[in-house]
């Protein structure tokens, strides 16, 4: 499957969905966790979403518990945490694996399209970020340590390209 919009996903409330509603938007797809050293990045991700959503950016959060068990809660607990601590309003999805035999197919696609350092496809940690253009092409991968604000120029470039 190469059409990123056709992947089946679960929303944080358990509903079946695809990424089709985001066709034509610039997507920033991030594997997130509530008990990670990078968890404060939720604030920066929300700031990006608020600043650019009217121009076509959507941030998509995919909770993952594969790194140090830093996302142990239920989907409801995760959403409550994100809203109450960071004011998250961007779309959140059900908890997934991003590596291994149970990795979500969306992440298989993202990793193959934009491998990491030295060609490694594995996600190294929480808050790895993938930037997808309006046509559904995975154009860039950012390390967990890359602060959301540092993505602004790349986002601006994609928002201007119509």
N, C-alpha and C positions, 0 to 999 in steps of 0.2 A: 504494500500500500504506500503510495507516494503522495496522495492527497491528504495533507495534514488536517483538513476540515472534516474528513470522514472518520477519524478515530473515535471510537466509543469511549466515553468518560462518564464518571459519576460525579454529580455536583456534591458539594459538602453536605447537602441535605438528603443525599441518597438517590436523587433522581437520575435517570439515564439521560445522557446528552451526547452531543458531538461538539466539535469546535466550529461547526457551520455558522452559528450566529456571529462569529468573529471574522468571517470572510470579508476582505476589503479593509480590514484594520491592521495596524502594526501590533503584533503581539509580543509581550515580554513574558516568557514562560519560566517559572522559577520553582525548584523544589525547596520547600520551606520546612521549618521546624521551630517549635515553641521554646525549647530549652537549649538552644545553641548559642555560642558566642556571637554568631552573626544575627541572632534574632532581632536586635534593634534595627536591622535593615528593613523590617516591615514598615517602619516610619518613612524611610526614604522611598520604598516602593509605592506606598500610598501617596506620597508627595508627587512622584512622577505621574501616577494615575490621575490625580486631581489636576495637575498642571496641563496634561496633554490629552485627556480623554475626549474633550470636545473637538480635538483635531484628529482623532482616530486611533489613539493608543489604548490598548487594554492590557492590564497586568493579570496574569493567570497564576494563581498559587496552587501548587500540588504538594500537600503535606507528605513527608516521608520519614519513616522511623528506622532507616537502615544505617544511620551514622550515629553511633554511640547511644542508641535508643533515646534520641532527643525529641521525639514526637510520640510519646506513649499514649496520649489521650484519645478519646473518642472524637469523631468529627464534630459533635456538638460542643465538646470542651475546647477543641481547637478554635472553632469559630467564635465562641464566647471570649476566649483569651485574646484573639486577634482584634476583635471589635473593641473590647474594653481597655486593652493596653495600648493599642496602636491606631484605633479608629479605622481599621481596614474596611473598605467598601468595595474593593476590586473583587472579581469573581474568585472563589475558592472551590476546590474540588475535593473529592474523597481521597483518603490516604492511599498511596501507591508505593510500589518498589520502583526504583530507577535503575538498579543494577541486578545482575543475576538472572536465573532462569525464570523468575516471576516478574521481571521488569515489565512495566507497562509498555505496550507497543508504541505509544506516542514517544516515550523516551528512547526506545530503540531507534526510531526514525530521527529524532533530534541528534542523538549521539553519532549516528552514521553520517548525517549531513554535515555536522560540525564537530569532528573529533577534538579532543583536548591536546595538551602538551605531548609532543613526540608521537602524535597520532593515536594516543590512547582514547578509546571511546568511553571508558568507565567514568562515571560521575565520582569525583573525589570527595565531596562533602555537600552539606546543605547549602542552599543559596547559590547554586550554580545557575547561571542565567542564560537563556537562549533568546535571541532577538529574531523575529520572523517578520518579513516584509508583507505588504498588502496582498501579494500574490501567493502567499503561503510558503515562500522560500526561506529556509533557515539561513540567515546571513551572518550571524555572529554568535560566539559563545564567550561568556565572561566567567571568570573565576569567582568562587565564593567570596573572596576578600575584596572584590571590586565593589565599591560603594555604588548604590543606585544613582547618585548624582553624577558619577563619572560616565554614565551611559547617555547623558543628555545629548551630546553632539551626534552620536550614532542614531538616536531616536529622531532627532530633528531632521537628519539627512533622509531617513526613511519616510517621515511624515511629509517632507517636501516633494519626494518622488511620487508622482501620481500615476 
